């Protein structure tokens, strides 16, 4: 998004929940930042015309209101940090009517606004960081935008320096998806709704978590080199037991069969009769997929079968209990899973859960 050209603009919109299928109509590149916020890239031709950007912003606002039925605010600016600020302006100042195009406002007005707003209104700055900035005399957004970025890096780190540059209109923060694929570790863990007291129960939990971890690795095009499996009783019970094991995989992989085998090495430490409250897996030494391939004699026949992607795809379409490997595929589903009987329908983010009325 930011690498297209110096004229590229970012539009951010907020609402109660994100209908991704609708937002895709307005951009060639969409980054869903959270459940109620997304960044859309604006093409070069539109970014060069403030009136065209205003029309796009109003079109997004009106379309979401018409199809989804919830109000949204749209902020458009050269950088993500300024787009967040423009979004806040569109929400707080009625004259913008829910759409603020930052380049369309007067420079002197922008300066007065940034001088009036505390630095805590900047995306990613709050609490302790705000107090430290205040200690260096940086109290308003304008102070952070005009301070020497090199000095900011000496005071803090490169992240705060990038924020200061973004307030100047220099795009330094890229798509969220570029960062989520570079995690150093991946954790899959849940507390049980019912205590698990058998080795087979823990075996099933570890199998389910291994398949979930494999699916997440495949989505981010990564493989893992090491697996940590653990379980534990409640901290509030007299019977305490916290077994754990670290398994070094023979080669980096995202295959659910290999991950399940590694996780099951914890079972030798599981004691039947102990009331375990949780279990989980932590995958470390994550690497990009396809970079470190084992020699042919050491490859498992199921390594290239795409089992993780297949299971994940079926579960997305037919439900999480529709398909699983080994103990992770037993039906009915395990009794220890989190109860979701009172889960609120997600009508604004999932078309299948929209309310239906027949007249």
Kinemage of the C-alpha trace (Angstrom):
@kinemage 1
@onewidth
@group {chain A} dominant
@subgroup {mainchain}
@vectorlist {calphas} color= white
{ca unk a 1} P 0.000 0.000 0.000
{ca unk a 2} L 2.562 2.565 1.111
{ca unk a 3} L 5.105 1.528 -1.545
{ca unk a 4} L 2.895 2.415 -4.523
{ca unk a 5} L 3.877 6.085 -4.688
{ca unk a 6} L 4.414 9.124 -2.530
{ca unk a 7} L 0.881 10.221 -3.455
{ca unk a 8} L -0.741 7.086 -2.067
{ca unk a 9} L -3.357 7.830 0.583
{ca unk a 10} L -4.813 5.731 3.373
{ca unk a 11} L -8.458 5.613 4.301
{ca unk a 12} L -9.476 4.283 7.664
{ca unk a 13} L -13.070 3.590 8.656
{ca unk a 14} L -14.638 2.581 11.936
{ca unk a 15} L -17.976 1.040 12.858
{ca unk a 16} L -19.440 -1.604 15.151
{ca unk a 17} L -18.074 -4.479 13.046
{ca unk a 18} L -16.443 -4.879 9.661
{ca unk a 19} L -18.284 -6.261 6.600
{ca unk a 20} L -15.158 -7.213 4.665
{ca unk a 21} L -17.087 -8.236 1.548
{ca unk a 22} L -18.440 -4.688 1.192
{ca unk a 23} L -15.133 -2.923 1.866
{ca unk a 24} L -13.413 -4.986 -0.842
{ca unk a 25} L -15.445 -3.080 -3.439
{ca unk a 26} L -13.629 0.172 -2.741
{ca unk a 27} L -9.986 -0.867 -2.821
{ca unk a 28} L -7.466 -3.202 -4.407
{ca unk a 29} L -5.767 -3.719 -1.034
{ca unk a 30} L -7.591 -4.045 2.289
{ca unk a 31} L -6.009 -4.429 5.724
{ca unk a 32} L -8.487 -5.325 8.494
{ca unk a 33} L -6.796 -3.882 11.559
{ca unk a 34} L -9.377 -4.924 14.163
{ca unk a 35} L -13.009 -5.971 14.497
{ca unk a 36} L -14.203 -2.383 13.975
{ca unk a 37} L -11.452 -0.800 11.886
{ca unk a 38} L -9.755 -1.259 8.523
{ca unk a 39} L -7.255 0.512 6.288
{ca unk a 40} L -7.987 0.819 2.562
{ca unk a 41} L -5.446 1.954 -0.020
{ca unk a 42} L -6.522 4.704 -2.419
{ca unk a 43} L -5.256 4.527 -6.001
{ca unk a 44} L -2.870 7.143 -7.357
{ca unk a 45} L -5.390 8.917 -9.560
{ca unk a 46} L -7.857 9.373 -6.716
{ca unk a 47} L -5.089 10.379 -4.284
{ca unk a 48} L -4.143 13.287 -6.556
{ca unk a 49} L -7.647 14.814 -6.386
{ca unk a 50} L -9.071 15.895 -3.024
{ca unk a 51} L -12.584 16.072 -4.450
{ca unk a 52} L -12.295 12.496 -5.716
{ca unk a 53} L -11.103 11.357 -2.278
{ca unk a 54} L -14.063 13.103 -0.680
{ca unk a 55} L -16.444 11.311 -3.034
{ca unk a 56} L -14.831 7.967 -2.220
{ca unk a 57} L -15.125 8.609 1.514
{ca unk a 58} L -18.789 9.560 1.235
{ca unk a 59} L -19.465 6.541 -0.969
{ca unk a 60} L -17.934 4.232 1.659
{ca unk a 61} L -19.951 5.889 4.424
{ca unk a 62} L -23.258 5.799 2.516
{ca unk a 63} L -22.836 2.248 1.186
{ca unk a 64} L -22.073 0.768 4.592
{ca unk a 65} L -24.972 2.659 6.096
{ca unk a 66} L -27.342 1.395 3.408
{ca unk a 67} L -26.237 -2.239 3.259
{ca unk a 68} L -25.199 -2.868 6.871
{ca unk a 69} L -27.329 -0.313 8.697
{ca unk a 70} L -24.653 1.120 11.012
{ca unk a 71} L -22.969 4.556 10.930
{ca unk a 72} L -19.273 4.785 10.063
{ca unk a 73} L -16.606 7.479 9.994
{ca unk a 74} L -13.971 7.729 7.275
{ca unk a 75} L -10.605 9.468 7.489
{ca unk a 76} L -8.319 9.825 4.465
{ca unk a 77} L -4.683 10.953 4.746
{ca unk a 78} L -1.194 10.265 3.330
{ca unk a 79} L -0.191 8.006 6.256
{ca unk a 80} L -1.920 5.570 8.573
{ca unk a 81} L -1.296 7.669 11.666
{ca unk a 82} L -2.775 10.762 10.015
{ca unk a 83} L -5.672 8.654 8.680
{ca unk a 84} L -6.459 7.652 12.272
{ca unk a 85} L -6.349 11.306 13.294
{ca unk a 86} L -8.574 12.267 10.354
{ca unk a 87} L -11.001 9.527 11.357
{ca unk a 88} L -11.177 10.931 14.889
{ca unk a 89} L -11.770 14.399 13.438
{ca unk a 90} L -14.595 13.112 11.230
{ca unk a 91} L -16.196 11.526 14.281
{ca unk a 92} L -15.854 14.471 16.689
{ca unk a 93} L -16.489 17.495 14.460
{ca unk a 94} L -19.984 17.626 12.971
{ca unk a 95} L -19.075 19.845 10.010
{ca unk a 96} L -17.238 16.928 8.352
{ca unk a 97} L -20.385 14.776 8.415
{ca unk a 98} L -18.401 11.590 9.062
{ca unk a 99} L -15.797 12.048 6.302
{ca unk a 100} L -12.514 13.948 6.769
{ca unk a 101} L -10.017 14.219 3.917
{ca unk a 102} L -6.869 15.493 5.615
{ca unk a 103} L -5.244 17.092 2.507
{ca unk a 104} L -8.484 19.023 1.836
{ca unk a 105} L -8.221 20.952 5.128
{ca unk a 106} L -6.248 24.199 5.518
{ca unk a 107} L -2.683 23.871 6.885
{ca unk a 108} L -3.269 26.535 9.571
{ca unk a 109} L -6.423 24.715 10.727
{ca unk a 110} L -4.553 21.405 10.938
{ca unk a 111} L -1.831 23.070 13.029
{ca unk a 112} L -4.355 24.540 15.474
{ca unk a 113} L -6.085 21.162 15.796
{ca unk a 114} L -2.834 19.304 16.460
{ca unk a 115} L -1.741 21.943 18.965
{ca unk a 116} L -5.043 21.552 20.849
{ca unk a 117} L -4.973 17.740 21.034
{ca unk a 118} L -2.782 15.962 23.624
{ca unk a 119} L -0.151 13.565 22.357
{ca unk a 120} L -2.159 10.670 23.827
{ca unk a 121} L -4.594 11.076 20.907
{ca unk a 122} L -1.922 9.719 18.549
{ca unk a 123} L -2.264 6.085 17.482
{ca unk a 124} L -0.121 3.907 19.763
{ca unk a 125} L 0.764 6.525 22.378
{ca unk a 126} L -0.791 6.352 25.838
{ca unk a 127} L -0.049 5.764 29.493
{ca unk a 128} L 3.639 5.487 30.370
{ca unk a 129} L 4.842 6.564 26.911
{ca unk a 130} L 2.711 9.707 27.110
{ca unk a 131} L 4.218 10.612 30.495
{ca unk a 132} L 7.746 10.080 29.183
{ca unk a 133} L 7.031 12.284 26.166
{ca unk a 134} L 5.646 14.968 28.459
{ca unk a 135} L 8.905 14.819 30.381
{ca unk a 136} L 10.742 15.867 27.215
{ca unk a 137} L 8.284 18.713 26.592
{ca unk a 138} L 6.219 16.834 23.973
{ca unk a 139} L 2.661 17.447 25.143
{ca unk a 140} L 0.587 17.980 22.006
{ca unk a 141} L 0.366 16.180 18.689
{ca unk a 142} L 1.961 19.233 17.074
{ca unk a 143} L 4.943 18.934 19.424
{ca unk a 144} L 5.530 15.348 18.300
{ca unk a 145} L 5.060 16.259 14.622
{ca unk a 146} L 7.656 19.059 14.783
{ca unk a 147} L 10.281 17.508 17.061
{ca unk a 148} L 13.507 16.201 15.486
{ca unk a 149} L 12.834 12.509 14.557
{ca unk a 150} L 16.470 11.588 15.167
{ca unk a 151} L 16.215 13.002 18.688
{ca unk a 152} L 12.990 11.016 19.231
{ca unk a 153} L 14.817 7.827 18.318
{ca unk a 154} L 17.553 8.634 20.847
{ca unk a 155} L 14.938 9.234 23.545
{ca unk a 156} L 12.813 6.179 22.766
{ca unk a 157} L 13.065 3.817 19.783
{ca unk a 158} L 12.479 3.566 16.051
{ca unk a 159} L 8.755 2.895 16.535
{ca unk a 160} L 8.125 6.303 18.131
{ca unk a 161} L 10.344 7.918 15.498
{ca unk a 162} L 8.184 6.405 12.753
{ca unk a 163} L 5.080 7.785 14.438
{ca unk a 164} L 6.633 11.263 14.456
{ca unk a 165} L 7.501 10.958 10.772
{ca unk a 166} L 3.996 9.737 9.949
{ca unk a 167} L 2.563 12.889 11.541
{ca unk a 168} L 4.714 14.830 9.052
{ca unk a 169} L 3.179 12.916 6.153
{ca unk a 170} L 6.021 10.417 5.635
{ca unk a 171} L 4.568 6.884 5.357
{ca unk a 172} L 6.576 4.581 7.641
{ca unk a 173} L 4.010 2.072 8.910
{ca unk a 174} L 2.996 -0.673 6.496
{ca unk a 175} L 0.094 -3.136 6.380
{ca unk a 176} L -0.652 -5.069 9.564
{ca unk a 177} L -0.601 -8.342 7.623
{ca unk a 178} L 3.079 -7.796 6.841
{ca unk a 179} L 3.833 -7.821 10.559
{ca unk a 180} L 1.535 -10.628 11.685
{ca unk a 181} L 3.361 -13.095 9.459
{ca unk a 182} L 6.681 -12.437 11.234
{ca unk a 183} L 5.875 -13.488 14.771
{ca unk a 184} L 8.648 -15.102 16.769
{ca unk a 185} L 6.273 -17.566 18.401
{ca unk a 186} L 2.748 -18.911 18.164
{ca unk a 187} L 0.670 -19.952 21.180
{ca unk a 188} L -2.561 -21.975 21.177
{ca unk a 189} L -3.977 -22.408 24.661
{ca unk a 190} L -7.369 -22.347 26.369
{ca unk a 191} L -8.738 -22.924 29.837
{ca unk a 192} L -11.092 -25.884 30.007
{ca unk a 193} L -14.775 -25.287 30.754
{ca unk a 194} L -14.657 -28.598 32.659
{ca unk a 195} L -11.621 -30.044 34.413
{ca unk a 196} L -9.904 -32.806 32.420
{ca unk a 197} L -8.841 -35.738 34.610
{ca unk a 198} L -7.649 -38.360 32.099
{ca unk a 199} L -4.652 -38.790 29.841
{ca unk a 200} L -6.949 -39.355 26.850
{ca unk a 201} L -8.643 -36.022 27.546
{ca unk a 202} L -5.322 -34.174 27.456
{ca unk a 203} L -4.364 -36.169 24.346
{ca unk a 204} L -7.488 -34.901 22.580
{ca unk a 205} L -6.863 -31.292 23.667
{ca unk a 206} L -3.278 -31.383 22.407
{ca unk a 207} L -4.443 -32.915 19.113
{ca unk a 208} L -7.001 -30.128 18.583
{ca unk a 209} L -4.461 -27.424 19.434
{ca unk a 210} L -1.824 -28.933 17.130
{ca unk a 211} L -4.256 -28.781 14.210
{ca unk a 212} L -5.185 -25.191 15.022
{ca unk a 213} L -1.522 -24.211 15.241
{ca unk a 214} L -0.783 -25.909 11.904
{ca unk a 215} L -3.617 -23.993 10.224
{ca unk a 216} L -2.313 -20.676 11.550
{ca unk a 217} L 1.215 -21.463 10.348
{ca unk a 218} L -0.093 -22.220 6.858
{ca unk a 219} L -2.046 -18.938 6.728
{ca unk a 220} L 1.144 -16.991 7.440
{ca unk a 221} L 3.356 -19.182 5.209
{ca unk a 222} L 5.527 -20.241 8.130
{ca unk a 223} L 6.985 -23.412 9.627
{ca unk a 224} L 8.070 -24.196 13.182
{ca unk a 225} L 11.282 -25.776 14.429
{ca unk a 226} L 10.377 -26.311 18.075
{ca unk a 227} L 7.215 -27.231 20.033
{ca unk a 228} L 6.534 -26.640 23.730
{ca unk a 229} L 3.552 -28.561 25.164
{ca unk a 230} L 2.209 -27.832 28.626
{ca unk a 231} L -0.726 -28.454 30.945
{ca unk a 232} L -1.624 -27.283 34.403
{ca unk a 233} L -4.051 -27.407 37.279
{ca unk a 234} L -5.762 -24.353 38.723
{ca unk a 235} L -3.622 -22.043 40.838
{ca unk a 236} L -6.367 -22.086 43.482
{ca unk a 237} L -6.441 -25.830 44.127
{ca unk a 238} L -4.347 -27.792 46.584
{ca unk a 239} L -3.493 -30.395 43.927
{ca unk a 240} L -0.904 -28.599 41.772
{ca unk a 241} L 0.781 -30.104 38.711
{ca unk a 242} L 2.331 -28.197 35.792
{ca unk a 243} L 3.956 -30.645 33.346
{ca unk a 244} L 5.735 -29.330 30.254
{ca unk a 245} L 8.010 -30.604 27.523
{ca unk a 246} L 10.059 -29.036 24.721
{ca unk a 247} L 10.443 -31.020 21.500
{ca unk a 248} L 12.931 -30.105 18.803
{ca unk a 249} L 11.406 -31.125 15.487
{ca unk a 250} L 13.631 -33.051 13.043
{ca unk a 251} L 13.014 -30.327 10.439
{ca unk a 252} L 10.920 -27.115 10.235
{ca unk a 253} L 7.323 -28.029 9.450
{ca unk a 254} L 3.695 -26.926 9.581
{ca unk a 255} L 2.355 -30.451 9.169
{ca unk a 256} L -0.346 -31.207 11.795
{ca unk a 257} L 0.697 -34.864 12.011
{ca unk a 258} L 4.263 -33.956 13.017
{ca unk a 259} L 3.083 -31.258 15.419
{ca unk a 260} L 0.618 -33.665 17.043
{ca unk a 261} L 3.316 -36.307 17.513
{ca unk a 262} L 5.546 -33.740 19.173
{ca unk a 263} L 2.747 -32.484 21.442
{ca unk a 264} L 1.858 -36.006 22.570
{ca unk a 265} L 5.300 -36.405 24.140
{ca unk a 266} L 3.806 -34.526 27.090
{ca unk a 267} L 1.490 -37.444 27.852
{ca unk a 268} L 4.174 -39.360 29.746
{ca unk a 269} L 3.966 -36.686 32.446
{ca unk a 270} L 0.157 -36.567 32.665
{ca unk a 271} L -1.304 -38.145 35.820
{ca unk a 272} L -4.746 -39.762 35.606
{ca unk a 273} L -7.052 -38.345 38.270
{ca unk a 274} L -5.382 -34.935 38.373
{ca unk a 275} L -7.827 -32.103 37.616
{ca unk a 276} L -6.154 -30.176 34.798
{ca unk a 277} L -7.594 -26.707 34.135
{ca unk a 278} L -5.758 -25.896 30.892
{ca unk a 279} L -3.307 -27.116 28.281
{ca unk a 280} L -1.611 -25.598 25.297
{ca unk a 281} L 1.163 -25.467 22.720
{ca unk a 282} L 3.825 -22.869 21.977
{ca unk a 283} L 5.613 -23.032 18.628
{ca unk a 284} L 8.977 -21.267 18.416
{ca unk a 285} L 11.835 -20.815 15.941
{ca unk a 286} L 9.357 -19.833 13.225
{ca unk a 287} L 10.742 -19.606 9.696
{ca unk a 288} L 9.326 -18.733 6.269
{ca unk a 289} L 7.891 -21.797 4.548
{ca unk a 290} L 9.835 -23.260 1.628
{ca unk a 291} L 13.228 -21.930 2.707
{ca unk a 292} L 14.548 -24.930 4.663
{ca unk a 293} L 13.481 -28.137 2.930
{ca unk a 294} L 14.703 -31.534 4.213
{ca unk a 295} L 16.475 -33.919 1.902
{ca unk a 296} L 14.190 -36.313 0.051
{ca unk a 297} L 15.016 -39.431 2.160
{ca unk a 298} L 13.939 -37.570 5.301
{ca unk a 299} L 10.673 -36.102 4.000
{ca unk a 300} L 7.442 -37.556 5.324
{ca unk a 301} L 4.957 -38.668 2.623
{ca unk a 302} L 2.202 -36.512 4.121
{ca unk a 303} L 4.394 -33.372 4.303
{ca unk a 304} L 3.369 -32.152 0.830
{ca unk a 305} L -0.255 -33.279 1.082
{ca unk a 306} L -1.472 -29.927 2.444
{ca unk a 307} L -3.354 -31.552 5.319
{ca unk a 308} L -3.390 -28.407 7.465
{ca unk a 309} L -4.845 -26.261 4.683
{ca unk a 310} L -7.396 -28.961 3.841
{ca unk a 311} L -8.622 -29.360 7.425
{ca unk a 312} L -8.768 -25.588 7.919
{ca unk a 313} L -10.750 -25.098 4.709
{ca unk a 314} L -13.302 -27.782 5.571
{ca unk a 315} L -13.733 -26.426 9.106
{ca unk a 316} L -14.341 -22.904 7.813
{ca unk a 317} L -17.114 -24.119 5.525
{ca unk a 318} L -18.685 -26.896 7.612
{ca unk a 319} L -17.778 -25.970 11.187
{ca unk a 320} L -14.890 -26.755 13.522
{ca unk a 321} L -16.346 -30.126 14.500
{ca unk a 322} L -16.758 -31.297 10.901
{ca unk a 323} L -13.246 -32.692 10.394
{ca unk a 324} L -10.159 -33.459 12.443
{ca unk a 325} L -7.180 -35.771 12.696
{ca unk a 326} L -7.051 -38.665 15.143
{ca unk a 327} L -8.138 -37.748 18.644
{ca unk a 328} L -8.772 -34.194 17.435
{ca unk a 329} L -11.566 -35.431 15.170
{ca unk a 330} L -13.666 -37.379 17.698
{ca unk a 331} L -17.362 -36.563 17.660
{ca unk a 332} L -19.237 -35.276 19.494
{ca unk a 333} L -16.823 -32.479 20.367
{ca unk a 334} L -14.960 -32.576 23.675
{ca unk a 335} L -16.939 -31.523 26.747
{ca unk a 336} L -14.067 -29.330 27.976
{ca unk a 337} L -14.357 -26.847 25.102
{ca unk a 338} L -15.433 -23.293 25.832
{ca unk a 339} L -19.210 -22.940 26.034
{ca unk a 340} L -20.651 -20.688 23.317
{ca unk a 341} L -24.381 -21.172 23.779
{ca unk a 342} L -24.878 -17.467 24.561
{ca unk a 343} L -22.652 -16.172 21.737
{ca unk a 344} L -24.159 -13.052 20.124
{ca unk a 345} L -24.914 -13.451 16.380
{ca unk a 346} L -22.293 -11.753 14.192
{ca unk a 347} L -24.748 -10.291 11.693
{ca unk a 348} L -22.523 -7.362 10.683
{ca unk a 349} L -19.469 -9.493 9.838
{ca unk a 350} L -20.867 -12.859 8.673
{ca unk a 351} L -23.476 -12.981 5.914
{ca unk a 352} L -24.615 -16.452 7.023
{ca unk a 353} L -25.725 -15.023 10.387
{ca unk a 354} L -27.868 -12.176 9.031
{ca unk a 355} L -31.401 -12.111 10.423
{ca unk a 356} L -34.041 -13.403 7.991
{ca unk a 357} L -37.575 -12.077 7.911
{ca unk a 358} L -40.404 -13.436 5.783
{ca unk a 359} L -43.398 -11.233 5.121
